[in-house]
Amino acid sequence: MEIYSKIERLIQSDSNVHQIFARIEMGIQELLHLNDVIEQQNSAALLNFYSQPSAAEAKVGTNELSIADLKLDRMSRKVTRAGKKLVLKPREFTLLEFMLLNQKQVLTRQILLENVWEYYFDPKTNFLEVHISNLRKKIDGNAKLRLVRTVRNIGYTLSDSED
């Protein structure tokens, strides 16, 4: 709605059609530039993720994964935070396991879709965001230290750092 009111004001304020379209084109160019910046950040995160030897490789045989006071037992499929048992759905467990295997790394939407759901395309829905939100509620709840973090326009990370 806001964009339409801006365009309407622009048209009303200036009767020169060429100037109006030039201003609109400038706005579009700014949006395209912003999109390019986001794409570059996503590409850099993907390159970084796939080029580094992952901490996950070292943890493949490990039964217990942890960060701060969050613990996940892969054999019993139990999760605790500060000693309190958390009940996770199967996909939430798999998502948390993957995030723990790659903790402190930025995980893009594409990385999560490929590695947790085995989707090699973007399904154009918000189900990933819903799963992250549900996981965040269960894990972080009322805890002082938030572990599930959003990296704006890029993805998510599981981190115990205070930043």
N, C-alpha and C positions, 0 to 999 in steps of 0.2 A: 504494500500500500504506500509506503513511504517513497519508493522510487517513482510511483505514478504522480504523487503530489509534487515531487521535485521536477519532473518533466513538465507537468502542467504549469508550474511557476516559471520554468525556463521559457516555455512557449509564450506565455502571457507577457513576460518581461521584455521579450525581444521579437520584433516582427520580421527580422531577417532570417529566412529559412536556412540559408547556407551557414550562418553562425550557429543556429540551433543544432543543426546536424553535426557541425564541427565539434560543438561542446559534447554532444551525445557520444560521438566517436572517441573523444578524449576519455570520457568515462569508461567506455568499453575497453579502450587500450589499457587503462589502469587496472581494470578487472582481469584482463588477459595477463598482464604483467604479474599480478598477485597470484593468479593460477600457476604461472610458470615458476614462481618462487616456491609455492607449495609443492609442486611436482619435483623440483630440484631437492627440496628437503626430504621428500619421501624417497627419492632415488638414492640420496646419500645414506639414509637410514637403512634401506635395503642392501646397498653395497656393503655398508659397515657390518650388518647382521650376517650376510652370507660369506664375507671375506675373512672374518675373524674366526679363529678356532674357538668354538663356543664352550662356555663353562658347562653347557649341557652334555657335551661329549665326555667330560670327566665324570659326570654324575649319572651316566647311563646305568651303571650297576648299583647305584645307591638306592637303598629302600626308603630312607627318610630325607626329605627336603625341608629346608627351613629358611626363614628370614625373620629377624627380630624375634618376637614371641609367637610367630605363626609356624606350625609344624604340619607337614603332610606325610603320612605313612602310605607308601605306594602299595605295599602288600595287603594291609588291612583296609585300605582306602578310607582312612580316618583323617580328619583335619581338626586341629585344635588351635585356638588363639588364646594366649595367656592361660593355658590349661583348660579352657572351656571348649567342649566338643561343638563343632559346627556341622550342620547337616547341609550337604551340597548335593545338587542333582548331578547325574553322571557327566553331563557336558560342562557344568561348572567345575567339577573336579578335574576334568581333562584340561580345561582352560587354565585353572590355577596351577596345575602340574607343569604345563608348558611355560607359564610365566615364571614359576620358581626355577625351572631349568635354565631360564634366560633372564634371571633377575638382574636388575640395574641396566638392562639394555632396552632401548626404545623398540617396541614391537608395533610395526605398522598394521593397519587393517589387513593389508594383503598378506603379510606374514602370518597373522592369526588365522585368517580364512584358510590359507593353504595348509598350515600345520595342525590346526585343531579340528577344522571341519573338512579338510581335504577338498576345498572349493578352489579351483584354479581360475576363477572368474569372480567378479563382484556381483553378488545377487541383487544389488540395488535395494536392499531393505535395511532396517535398523536392528536386525536381530543381534548382531554383534554388540552394539551399544546397550541393548537390553540385557544381554548376558553379563557384560561388564558392570552395569549398574546393579544387577542382582548380586553379583559376586562382591562388589564393593560394599553393599549394605550388610552382607553376611560377614565379611572379613573385617571391615573397618568399623562398622556399627558405631558404637560410642567410644571407640578407642582414641586415645590422645594422638598416637602416631598413625597416620594414614599411610597404608602401604600401596594401595592401587592408585596410581596417578595417571592423569591424562596429560599427554604432551600435545598441546594444541596444534591442530591441523596435521599432525603426523600419526599419532597412535597412543599407545599406553605403555606403562612400565610398572614393574613391581620393585619398589625401592624402600629402604629403611632410612635413607639419608634425610636430614631435616630441611633440605632446601625446597 
